[in-house]
């Protein structure tokens, strides 16, 4: 393994009375691609600042190979200069490189650097960092406010970069595509997985289960030692003082575990009674601002229980479409018919309802007092805030003191307090950690009402959406069944730069009627799989038959509760082998399905 270009060794840092890092080790080798994962408040951004040399640790070492250049894109970047090109060249990038990077993200280098949207600000900051061609690239929540197409542009830029890249992100699909290693910041230390983010969840589950078993054994030992101490040690003081010291150390270790245990977040929503079967019906809807067409002649019907995702580039009109569907914005033409008995909960991506000087307590209970109605029952505002991981001290702090993730949790707490049968979430995943995202996804999966979701998080959309409405920013709108990947497969080229001939989706809707595409020239299809394809299909049949047995053996070995304490290295080996086997089985099954469908199609002439 090559020596690292940037490393931390035994780093310690206190945040007031709380120890934030206690012996953190982290190393980035040349051209490595790594994720830094941890819950909100664990200190990921602070650790990134230490790596960037912007924050000094209380103790430990930061080692950098001489001549190494580091570029750091902050979670909340600030754009300076008269034009975007001024900002992009301020770090030393050549003007032509900076201009090319800006244009790759769809930005005009001559555009004024004021009045930028959140997505534009993020793209400018990324373009500047990439144009500098650094040796190390540190990215803190780089996909926040980016549309899906910009995220894919970033994925390509990372793949082409020569830099070592460390990424803090909540975007699972993004991390799975770009990382080869994971660093897990938990309990004031960093642990390393030499695999991409796709293997992270299984690894953490194995570690957590092993540590829970070890904690139970330590608790039993603590009970025995406490019982021994209660019987008195006067007569055996000299002989047993060492045992007493070990008992005190065990107590201190348990206290540390309890301090590090994160509170469990509670999230739920109650339906406000059943809405009508028809929630929203749209007929021939059109809207434009000046000469810019947002949508034209769009029709759809949203039924009770539907989960509708709205996707598209920044500025395509996703939020405008949502407001049209809710009747909050008048259409130029067409008709919007809202169903009966609708109770709407709306989370706005701009967080417009949160004022900077508003106390968190007042945000939850705007009418005053200490009580809040939570899904029809009174509850103390502090107790409800704790369900969303807010402390008693934070209850009386202004909103401006909250992080981006905490503000999003506050909005969720407000929205979920009221019964609703139509929930509208506009970019709800920004700044949330993965644990909160998983909980939100679980809650929405069980939600009995109707959901309209605007999101750039491909994994989130794929897991939740029953249908997806896409806007391409040129007035075309298409709705197709399924999530993001389904939309792409059914609408190739829809988001392309050249005007797309938008294909009809579910309910046959397009925004602008386009002439039918010219029929593709007829080709002669082969009657069966090629020799190479058939051979691969046979190999896959063997893999699919063998791998489940290997997985079962590894699962049995890992089920031994004493394995981790007896041989941690063996536990890691078995864990890695199990994750690899599961990935191979899943990949083999998917490839087998594609080849089998192709074989059947050739044989039946489809």
N, C-alpha and C positions, 0 to 999 in steps of 0.2 A: 504494500500500500504506500502511495506517495505521501511525503510529509505534508502536513496541513499548511495552507496559506494564511489561515486565521484561526486562532484557538483561544479558548478560555480554560484556565486550570484552577480548580479549588476556589472559585469566585464566591465571595460572600457579600451580601448587601442587606442592610436593615432599612425598613420603611417605618420610621418612628420606633415604637416598641415592638413591632412585628418584624420577624426575620423573613425577608423575601426570598433570598437565595442562601443556601447553607452548604457550600462545597459543590458548586456547579462546574462540570467539565463538559466542553463542547468543542469539536474540531471540524473544520471544513477543508476537505482536500480539494485539489484542483479539479474543476469542472463537475463537482458534486452537485446534486439537486436534492435538497432536503426540505422537509416540513418541520416547523416548530409548533407543536400542538399542546394545548393546555386550556383550562377553563378561564373564563373571564376573571380577572383579578389575580391570576397566578403570577403575572409579571412578564409576560411574553414581550410586550413592547419595551419594557425596561431592559430586558436582556438584549433585545435588538440594539438599543441605544448603547449599551456597553460594548457590544461587538463593533458598532460603528465608531466607537471612540468618543461619543457625545456625553456619556455618563461614566463616572469613575466609580468602581466598586470599592467597598470598604476594605476588602482583602482579596488576595488571589492575584493571578497574572493574566494579562491579555498579550498574546504573542502574535506578531504580524511579520510575515516574510518581507524583508526589505524591498521597497519598490512596489509593493502591492497597493492597488487603488481600490477603494470601497465606495460604492454608490448605495444610498439608503433612501427608499421611498417611504415616507412616514404615513401613518394611518390617516392623518389629516394634513395633507400637503398644502403649502402656501405658494402661490404663483406670483412672481415679481418681475418687473420690467414692463416696457411699453407694449411689446408684442409677445406672442407665444415663442417666436424664435429667440427673442432676447433671453427669456427664461431658459430655453432649452440649451443655449450656448453658454450660460453663466458658469457652468461647471467645467468648461474647457473643451467641450465637444466642438468639432469642426462644423461650420455653418451648414455645409451640404449634408453632413451626417445627421445633424439635428433636424434639418428640414425634411429629410427622408423619413426619419423616425416619426415626426409629427404627422406627415402625410399617410404613413402606414396605419395610423390610428384615426384617419379621416379628419384631420385638423389642418386648417390653413395657417401656415407659419406666420403670415402677416396679420392675423387676427389680433385685435386688442386683447391684452391680458387682464381685462376687467369684466365683471359681469358674467363670469363663467358658471355653468352648471356644475353640479357635483361630478357628473361623468366626464365633462371636459377637463375639469381640474385634475382628476385622476389620470386621464390619458396624457395630459401635458407632462405631469410628473414622471410617468412611466417612460415617455418618449425621451425626456432629458436623461434619465438614468441609463437607458439602453444605448443612446447615442454616445455616451461617454466611454462605452466599451470597457467597463471596469473588470478587475480581476475577481471581485466579490460583489454580488448584488443582493441586497437585503430588502425584502418586500413585505411590508406590514399591511395586511388586508388589501391586496392589490385589486381584487375584483369588486370591492364595494363601489356601487354606483355605475359599474360597467355593464353594458348590455352584453348579450351572449356572443355577438359577433366580435366585439372588442376583446372579450375574454379569449376567444379562439385566436385572435391576432396575437395576444400576449403569449399564449401557449406556444405559438410558432416562433416568436422572438426568443423565448427562453430556450427552446430546443436548439436554435441556431447560435445562441450566445456561447462564448468561450468561458464565461464567468462561472464561479462557484455561486450557487443560488440558495438562499435560505428564505423560506416563505412562511409567514403567519397568515392563515386563511381559514375560514369556515366552509369554503366551497369544496365539497367532497369530490365532485366530478373533476374540478380543476386540479386538485392535489393528486388524484389518482392518475391523471394524464402526465404530470410533469415531474413527479418526485421519484427518487430511488432510495431514499432513506428517511427515517422519522426520528425526531427528538421529542420526547414527551416530558414536559415540565410539570411536575406534580410533587407535592409535599417538599417544596424548596430545593429539589434536585432535578437533574435531567438524566433520563434513561434513553438509550439508543436502540433503534431497530434498523438493521441493515437490509431493509426492504422498503418498497414504495408504500404509499398511504393505503393502497388496496388491502394490505395485510395488517394494518394498524389495529382495527377493532378487535380482530381475533387475538392478536398478541396481548392487547390490554386486558381482554377478558381472561386470558390464561394467567397473566400476572396478578390480576385482582383476586382471582379465585385462590391462587397459591398464597397470597399475602393474607387473605381472610383466614385460611387454615392456620397459618403461622400465628396470626393474632389470637385465634382461639386457644392454641397451645400455650401461648405466653400468658393469657388470662388465667388458664387453669393453674399454671405454675405460680402466678401471682397469688391466687387464692390459697394454695398450699403454704407458700412462704408467709403470707399474712396470718394464717392460722398458727403457724409455728411461732411467729413473733408474739402473738397474743398470749401464748402460754408462759412467756417470760424468758429472759435470757440472762438473768442476774448471775446464776451459778455457772453459766458457761460463757461469760462475756468475752473473755480473751479468745477462746476457741472459735466462737461463732460470730465475731464481729465482721469477718469477711462475708459471711452469709447475709448478715443484716445489710451490709453495704450493697450487695447484689439485689436485695429486695428493694432498697431505695432506688437503685438504678432502673429496676423493672417498673416501679411506679412512675418514675419520670418518663420512661419510654411510652407507657400507656397514656400518660397525660399528653405527650406529643402527638400520639395517634389521634386522640380525641380532638385536639386543637386543629389538626389537619383535616379532619373529616368534614367534608362540605355538607352544608345543609341540603336537604332534599327539596327540590322545587315542586310545587303543586300547581297544576294547570288544568283547568276544566272550563267547560262552557255548557250552559243549559239552553235548550231550545225555548223560544218564546211562544210555544204553541205551534201547531202545524200551519204552514202557509198553504196557499192554494197550490194545486198541482202545477199550474203555470206560474213561474216566478217572474220572468221577463220575456216579453215577445217584442221583437224588433222587425219592422217591415220597411224596406227601401230606404234605410237611413243614410243620409249624406251630411258631411260637415267639412268646411274648409275655413281657413283663416287667410284672408286676402286671396292671393293666387295659389296658395298651398293647399292641396287637397289632402285631408286626413283620411277620409273614407267616402265611398260613393256607392249608393244602392246596395247597402249591406243589410241582410236579413238573418235572423237567428231566433231560436227559441230556447230559453233556459228553463229546465223543469226542476221541480223539487228534488233535492238530493244530488244534483249535478255538481261536479267540481271542475270549474272552468279556469284554465290558465290563459293569461294574455301575455304574449311574448313579442319581441321585436326590438329593433335598434333604439337607442336613446333618441328621443325627439320624434319617434314615429307616430305618437299619439295614443300610447297605451292608457295613460291616465285620463286623457280626453274621452276615449271610448268608455272607460268605466263610468265616468261622470254622465255620459250620455245614457248608458244603460240604467243608471239610478235616477234619471230625470233631473239631475242637478245642473245640466247644461243643455240649452235648447239646440235642437238640430236645425240644419238649414232646410231639410225636407225629410219626409218619412215619418214613421210613427213608432213610439215606444209605449208599450202597454205593460204596466206593473201589475203583478198579481195581488191577491187579497191577503190581508193579515200579515203584512211584511214588517218585521222588526230587524233593522239593519245595524250591524256593528262595523265601523269603518276605521281602519288604521291607515293613516296617510303617510307616505314615504317622507314627506317634508317635515313631519312632526310639528305641523303648524299650530296644533292646539297646546303645545308645551311652551310656555313663556320662560325665559331665562331666569327671571327673579321669582318665579312661582315655587313655593315649597312643595316637596314631594307629597307631603300630607294633604295639601290643598289640591294638588293635581288628582289625587284619588278621591277626596271628599270635597268637591267644589262648593257645596252648600254649607260647609262648616261642620263643626262637631267632630266627635271621635268615632262615630259609627258610619258604616257604609253598607248599603244593601248589595249583597253578593248573591246573585242568582236567586233573588227572592227572599233571602234570609239576612238579618242584621249581623254585622261582624265588626269588631274593632279594627280601625284602619291600620294600626300597627301590626296586628296579627295577620291581616290580609297581605300587607307589604312583605312580611317575613316569608310568606308562601312563594314570593318571587325573589327571595334571597336579598332583600333590603334589610339593613340593620336598624336598630332603634335610633342610632345617631343620624342615619341618613334621612329618617322621616322628617326631620326639621331642617334639612339642608336644601338650598335652592337647586333647581333643575340644572343650572349651569355647572354645578359641581359633579354631575353624573357623566360617566363615559358614554360613548355611543351605544354600546351594548346595554348599559343600564337604562338609557332612555327608551330603547326599544322594548325592554322588559316592562318599563312603566306603562308604555302605550298598550302593551298586551294586557297588563293587569287592569287597566281602565276599561278596555274593550270587553274583556272576558267577565267582568263583574256584572254586566247587564245581559239578561236573556236575549238571544238573537236567533232568528231562523235564516238570516242571510248575512254571511260574514264576508267582508271585502278587505283583503289584505294587499296593500300596495308596497311592494319590496319589503316584506317583513323580516327577511333573513339578514339584512345588513347589520354587521357588528355583533351578531349573536354567536356565542360559542356553540360547539357541536352538541354538547349535552342539552342545551336549551333548544336547539334546532330539532334534535331527536324527540324531545318531549312535545314540542309544538306539532311536529309531524304526527306523532301518536294521537294527540288530542284531536287534530283535524281529521284523521282517519276514522275516528269514532264519532265525529260530529254528525248529528242527524239532520242538520239543516243544509243549506246550499252555500257553496263557496265560490267566490270569484277571486283569483289569485294573480297578481302581477308580480313576476319574478324573473331574475336573470339566473337563478340557481337551477341548473339543469337537473341535478339529482333530485332536488326538492320537487320540481315540476313532474319529473318522471314517476316519482313515488305517489303523487297525489292526484294528478289530473285525469279526469275521464274524457275531456276533450280540450283542445288547444286552439285558441284564436291567435293567428299571427298577423302582424302589420309590418309592411316592409318600408314604410316611410315614403312611398310613391303613390299612396292612395289605394293600394290593394290590400284587401283583408280576406283571409281564408280561415275556415274552421275545419279541423279534422279530428277524428277520434284519437284518444291516447295522449301521451305526453310529448316532450321535446323531440326525442329520437323518432317517435312515430310521425311527428309533423315533418321532420326533415326527410324521412324516407318517402313520405307521400307527396311532398312538394319540393322536389330537387330544384335548386336554382332560384327559389322564391326570394331569398334575401340577397341575390347576386347584385353586382354593381349595375349591370345593364338592365333595362326594363324587363321584368320577368313576365312571362305569360302564366299568370297564376292559375293553377289547376283548381278545379272545384273540390271542396272538401265535404264533410258531413253537411247535410242540408244544402249542398251545392252552392255555397256562397263565395263570390269574389267581389272585390270592391269595384273594379273597373272591368267591364267586359273586354276581353282580349280575343283576337282572332285565334282560331284553333291552330295549334302548332302543326307544321307540316309533318305528314306521316313519315316515319323513318323508312329508309329504303329497306326492302325485303332482303333478308339474309337467309342462307340455308343453315338450319340448326342441326347440330350433330344428333344422332339418334340415341346415344348413350354417353355415359361418363368417359372421359379420357382414361388411358391406362394409369396415369399418375393420380388422377382423382379417385379411381376405384381402389388403387393401392392404399391411398391415404384413408379412404373410408374403412377398409379392412383393419388398418392400424388403429383407428379410432374405436372400432368395435372391441378390439382387444384391451385398449386402455380403459374403456368404460366398464368392462367386465372385471378388470384387475384392481383398479384404484379404490373402489369401496371397501375391499378387504384390507388394504393397506391403511386406509383412513380409520377403520374400526380398531386395528391394532394400536395405532398411535393414540387414539382417543382413550383406549384402555390404559396405556402407559401413563398418560397425563392425568388420568383419574386417580392415580395413587396419591393420597393427600400428603404423604411424607416425601414425595419425590423432590420437591423444590428445596426443602430443608436439607435433604441428604445429598443432593447433587444438582445445584442450580444450573451448571453447564449442560447437563443431560436434559433438564427441563427446557432450556432454551433450544437445544437441538431438536427435541421432539416437537416443540411448538412451531419452529420454523418448518420442519418437515411436514407437519399437519397442514399448516397454511398453504405450503406449496402444493401438496396433494389435492387439497380442496380446489385451489385455483386451476390446477391441471384438469381436474374432473369437470369443472364448470366450463372451461374453455373447450375441452374435448366434446362435451355435450352440445355446445352451441355450434361448433364446426361440423359435428356429425349431422345436426339438424339441417344446416344449410346444404350440405352435400346430399342428404337424403331427399330433401325437397327438390333439389336440382335433378336428381336421378328420376324421381317420380314424374317431374314435369317433362323431362325429355321422353320418357317412355309413353306418356299419355299425349304428347304433342302439344302441351300447354306452352 
